Amino acid sequence: MVLERAQPDQRHRAAIDPATVFGDVPVETLKPGDTAATLPDSFALPPGTFFDAASIHVLASGTLAHLRTLIGEDAQVDLRRFRPNIVIDTESGLEGFLEDDWLGGGPRGR
């Protein structure tokens, strides 16, 4: 194993499959109104870092519950898979991708 420092001028993009957001589940199932044509096929990573997409990743427990309803109660939606820095334990009954309504509105800045 080698420990490396990110170079400040490094700029990378992460490729994604816009047809699916979570495994093989079509994007239309998870985000009604979005299609593969409305989503980018890559996104910029913070320069000079090794972060996947953002330096801080906040995830609501209600969002995980919502994912389970969309893909089936037997789905293994493990919090660790998403590797959040902060988990917000939201009250039960809140539905949807809760973070999209918070200040800044998620990755696309809604």
N, C-alpha and C positions, 0 to 999 in steps of 0.2 A: 504494500500500500504506500502511496505517496501523497503527502499533504501539499497542495498547491495553492497559491494565491491567485485570485482572479485578476486579470490585467484590466486596468481602468478603462482602456479603450476597446475592450472586447464587446461586441454586440452580437447577440444571437436571437434567433426566432425559434419558437416551438411550433412544430406542425401538429395540427389536430385534424380529425376526420369530421367535417361539418355535418355529415349525415347522421352521426351518432354523438351523443354527449356522454352517456354512461353505458359502457359496454356495447352491446348490440341493440340497445333501445333507440328507436328513431327519435330524432330531435323533436319532431312534432308531438310526440307523446309526452315529453318532459317540459317543453316550452311551447304551448299552443300559440300559434301566430308566427313562430319562427320556422324556417325551413333550412335545408342545407344551403340553399341559394342566398339566404339572408345572413349567414354566419361566415366569418373569415376562415381560411384554411390554415392560418398561423397567427401568432401574436408575438409582439416584441417582449423580450425578457429584460429585466432591469440591467443596464450596462455595468460591466465590471463585477457581476455577482454570479453565484451559482444557483440562485433562486429559480424555482420552476416558473413562476409567473409574477408573484408579488412578494414583497418583503414581509408583509403581514397578511395572514389568511385567517379571517373570522368566519365561523360557521355556526349556524343556529341549529339547535336540536330539532326544532320544528321543520326545518328543511329536510333533515334526514327522515323524519316521519313521513313527510310528503313524498319523498322518493320511494319509500316502501309502498305507499298507496298507488303510485304510478306503475311500478314494476312488479308488484305482487308482495303480499305479506311474507312469503317464504324467501324473499330476496335477502341476501346477506349484505346489508348496507352497514359496513363497519366504519365507525368514526375514524379509526386509524388509517383507513385507506385514503382519506382526504388530507391527512397531515396538517390540520389547522394549528395555528399558534394559539388561538383563543376560541373557546367554545362557549356560546351563549345558551344557557338553558332557558328556553322560552316556555311560556305557559302552554298547557295542552289546549288543543282546539284551534290554534293558529295554523293556517294552511298556506301552502305555496312556497315559493322561494323567497323567504322572508327578507333576506339580505338585499334583494333587489329594491325594496322600498326604503332602505336605510340611506342616510346621507351619502351621496355619490352614486348610489344605485348600482353597485356591482361593476364588473369589468368593462361594460360599455358606457358607463357614466350616465345612466338614465336619470 
